[in-house]
Amino acid sequence: MTQRDLHSEFLRADLFLAMGQPIEAARLLEPLVEAEPANEAALELLARSYFGSAQLARAEEALTRLVAMAPADGWARRALARTLERQSRAGEAVAHHRVADALGAA
């Protein structure tokens, strides 16, 4: 895939997510993230797609990768905490909520 194709697929996935179709968004984003594993924007959109379609184990994996890549990303910390909470793992979420609070994330 060329850079232009990757960008077009990212925009299509963003549109699908905005239209309430997170499964379709994830389908488009999975090969994009595989092609560009360091692309934080694509990984975040993929995590949002997984969370939005209640694929919580996949959302957790994507968010854990995102936090490892960008430890000061308050949004990723908060999203990871919420994903853990939705999996009845509130105790594991506490540390991520604290970091998100410290970073001023909503």
Buried (B, 14 or more C-beta within 10 A) or exposed (E): EEEEEBEBBBEBBBEBBEEEBBBBBBEBBBEBBEEBEEBBEBBBBBBBBBBBBEBBEBBBBBBBBBBEBBEEBBBBBBBBBBBBBBBEBEEBBEEBBEBBEEBEBE
